[in-house]
């Protein structure tokens, strides 16, 4: 297209302008070159200066100078903000004008406006290309996937340049066996996988293997492997995608280490609770070291509080070797400090709350001592957990790190508490055992003074020892007790004797048992007892039985009875609350903003709320007992009466009714629900809401829709007018251009005139297609008739054959049978357009194949060409208007495929594009 102008410089500018846009230059270079030639559109270019402003960028013609006279034009590219508007400015530096003489003509102003529009379109395209390249580069740069292809021998035929990140060179890898780069330990597994996929059709496989990088370091990769076959089913090779999972593997190894550490801690804690484990201190330091590893801390320590002296005493700690000296210094300093010097920390500890330090700058002024201590030790983060025993603070366990804002694991709180509890309890238990070892008589005292009877006996029942309570319960002396057997303590009834034998056997089998029974006193009275037996010495079958007089249990039963009565009182209280809630429901019923009522099975009103009263204008006294039909209009009454037969008493019911309320006709949303027994409901509850305004709004909305339809009709009329007005000048330009080409002898001019003619023809096609697409988009349905798809395709092939012959192309098709379908004759445009594209974008002397595949209820028409293919990024939008694939050598507006898609959509079909590796 030639830009309009009046000076002899216009044609020169047109040539230079389009050549600049077509040159392989950067965006800035093109803008600078256009600024140089822009004065050529004026009558006096030698006296003019030009400037192009785009956002913050400025491009000026040589010797730029602002003058007295100026014209400008602006445009905003679609892909940019208002702040990035495009401004074109032309100045006359020194120009003498006669009175009433304008420095710039209207043609020059129109010319500048048109150039601004062209540049705006150019900028949009540049931006789209840059963004597409950026997105592509970003995806290639950010993905961890490495695509590769191997031939049938397992040799590399392609590998992504991303392997350079691993010190490998794609060019050097080509034609080499892929197995050469696989870790020796995984090589056999890889070869087995490759041989397996060769023998199993279409079986994608996944495999984790280690690959050697350029430094012979190993990286874990997750591989997805897909086989490639030719049309005959012969194995050609594989396509693979390798994902770097090295971090995941490291995480798995780290997780395994943590798991091992946790298992160690579990075993250690199990030993801590072992009552016979003696040297507890030997376990504590390894446990602390494992905890430090799990939490990735620099140090971990345990302190016990001395409440009498109000100070903290270090009992155990561990740290990473580089911090050993500083940790020892820290512990000495901390042990010498009073708890009063850490008020905020101790206050939290007393509340059994942990204390966290994410950064020493965040510590309050009240903790200046702690802040100074941590600063001295280069500690930034800490987590300190208090431990209470019997609601008293006994100490704390803490972990620290030199890392600011350390992200401690979520389980660290519980882990530290469990650790301290286990250690503290173990140490306390150790002290207890030491006391027991030193004071054996205390054991005997506890044994004898126990309120429960304690008996030590053999599995045969011989009593070896008994405490005082046992003698008291039975009413005999200690010597008499030792001469008895366990069975002698039971009543002589057979069931108790059998129970005794069974209990002893269960204890031996299970290790312990508990049961209730009866024992006899020496005065022949019988008492209820609970017996807990366990094995003391399994080798010698020595057992311990604790006998408890469960007379106390009677007291508990009495308490349970009292508790039951209390529960009954609570039930009564709950009943009262339910009654209160019922009154609230009644209040809600009475004061609801919509009408609510109850009908009997004859649809007579038996109750209404205030909302119903306000809606109908009829008081409760005047409406109760009347039929629902009495407030409906005649039409609604008949409708409601008709639906009664459908079972309003048996199911939910919803409709719109017209009622006469306060002498006005209103529209009501009526909803009902049957009440009572499911099989024989006796009542119906309903709601009634005035929706008159909503119905009026719906009517108004329908009127608006009608107006919108008329607007669409006006749009179609406008499209027809615009098409006519645009086609006339375009056809005139084309006609005169054809005449000039015939008369012109100079090849260069003929070349430029041909460009004008081609551009004009594309403009005419664009106008026609735009108008056609506009009509299609406003069309909702098409009239369909019986047609033969084979005849349609044959007609299209016949029509397009001359174009194919001009390019020495063959259109190959095989239509063996009629293909009956219902379609609109407009469907022919689809195949004309697709064939035109196939001819246009395929190389000369190639072939175009057309085939039809019949499915259950549709036909699939396939048009295959030998074009260069369409990039995946383009496939998503090539069927949109004014979009086409990014191919610089291909001219077009992208309207053709948009028309194709619209016609196919109107037929209820679908259209798409697929790549064929062979063309």
Number of C-alpha atoms within 10 A of each C-alpha: 16 16 17 17 22 15 16 12 16 22 17 13 21 20 13 17 19 13 12 18 16 11 10 10 12 10 13 12 14 19 21 19 18 24 24 19 20 27 25 22 27 27 19 15 18 11 14 26 26 28 26 24 17 20 14 8 10 14 21 20 20 13 9 17 16 16 15 9 15 16 15 16 19 20 21 20 21 14 14 15 10 12 10 16 17 22 19 22 20 29 24 24 17 13 14 9 9 8 6 6 9 10 18 17 14 11 15 20 18 15 20 25 18 17 20 22 18 14 19 23 17 15 20 17 16 14 17 14 13 12 12 15 12 12 13 13 12 11 12 15 11 9 12 15 20 18 18 18 23 23 19 18 15 19 19 21 20 17 20 15 15 18 17 12 10 16 14 17 16 16 11 8 18 16 15 15 16 22 18 13 18 21 20 14 10 14 18 13 14 20 14 11 15 20 13 13 20 20 11 11 15 14 12 14 15 14 14 17 20 23 23 18 18 15 9 12 12 17 18 20 22 17 20 17 21 18 24 20 15 9 6 6 10 12 19 16 23 25 19 21 20 20 17 20 18 15 11 12 14 12 12 12 12 13 13 12 14 17 13 14 18 17 12 15 19 13 12 18 20 12 17 26 16 13 11 11 12 16 12 18 14 9 15 20 16 15 22 23 18 18 24 20 18 19 20 16 23 23 26 26 21 21 22 19 16 14 12 6 9 12 18 20 18 17 12 16 20 24 23 14 10 9 16 14 10 14 21 14 13 15 17 13 11 18 15 12 15 13 18 12 15 15 13 14 20 18 13 14 22 16 13 16 15 19 17 17 21 19 18 21 11 9 15 11 10 13 16 14 13 18 20 12 15 20 13 12 14 15 21 20 23 27 21 22 25 26 24 17 11 6 10 12 19 18 22 22 21 20 27 24 23 18 16 14 15 18 11 17 11 8 9 16 15 10 16 22 17 14 19 21 16 19 21 18 15 23 18 12 19 19 12 12 15 12 12 13 12 10 11 10 11 13 12 12 11 11 18 17 13 15 15 20 24 24 25 23 22 20 20 14 18 18 21 17 15 23 22 19 21 25 19 13 19 20 15 15 13 15 11 10 23 17 10 14 16 22 19 15 18 21 19 12 8 10 10 17 17 11 16 20 15 12 19 23 16 16 21 19 11 10 15 19 18 16 12 13 17 17 23 18 18 12 9 10 10 14 17 17 20 20 21 18 24 21 24 17 11 12 7 10 14 20 24 23 25 20 24 20 20 17 12 11 13 10 11 12 11 12 12 12 12 12 12 12 12 12 12 12 12 12 12 12 12 12 12 12 12 12 12 12 12 12 12 12 12 13 12 12 18 17 15 14 15 18 24 24 21 22 25 19 15 12 19 19 21 17 17 23 22 18 21 24 20 15 20 18 14 15 14 16 10 9 20 18 15 14 16 18 16 13 18 22 17 13 12 17 18 13 15 17 15 11 13 14 9 11 12 19 26 17 15 14 18 14 13 17 21 21 25 17 18 12 9 10 13 21 22 21 15 19 16 21 18 24 18 11 9 11 7 12 16 16 21 26 19 19 19 20 19 19 16 15 11 11 14 12 12 12 12 12 12 12 12 12 12 12 12 12 13 12 12 13 13 12 15 16 13 13 18 17 13 13 18 14 11 15 18 12 13 18 16 12 16 21 13 13 20 17 10 15 18 10 10 13 10 9 10 10 13 18 12 15 21 17 15 18 22 15 17 23 16 17 19 20 17 18 20 18 20 21 20 17 20 16 15 16 13 13 12 8 11 14 9 13 11 11 16 15 22 18 14 16 20 13 14 18 19 10 13 17 16 12 14 23 14 11 16 13 19 16 20 13 15 11 14 8 9 11 17 13 15 13 18 16 14 11 16 17 15 20 19 20 17 16 26 15 15 20 27 16 17 19 16 16 12 16 19 19 16 18 15 18 10 10 8 5 6 11 15 13 15 12 18 21 23 19 18 13 16 16 12 12 13 14 14 11 16 21 22 16 18 16 17 22 17 16 10 7 7 11 12 15 18 19 24 29 24 22 24 22 20 21 25 16 14 18 17 9 13 13 15 10 15 10 13 12 7 6 11
